[in-house]
């Protein structure tokens, strides 16, 4: 079970959830899906799984826990967890709100970009921008 690569994906759009799940499965990863920031933090705090990476949308609904907060909580629990942010309009906030050694991918993106970003972070731990 230790060698299973489980990626926690936080995305509130069902269509994008399906695309991300299919893409990551095709890349050899298992996916644990959360549709809200609150649900993601609940999964992280439960610590039932050791996540290998976090892939989170930033805007998860007005007044809700956003992707910035989810990533901060994830890093409190696992200080070197690779983080990939996805956003359509919050890229300008990455420098001030993003966690170190993370990747930001702007929408629209090709599913292959997500797979590449996750793979690069897991393999090298390097920071990239999208």
Secondary structure, DSSP 4 states (H G I P E B T S, - for coil): -TT--EEEEE-S-HHHHHHHHHHHHHTT-EEEEESSHHHHHHHHHHT-S--SEEEEES--STTS--HHHHHHHHHHHSTT-EEEEEESS-GGGHHHHSPSSEEEEESS--HHHHHHHHHHHHHH---EE-
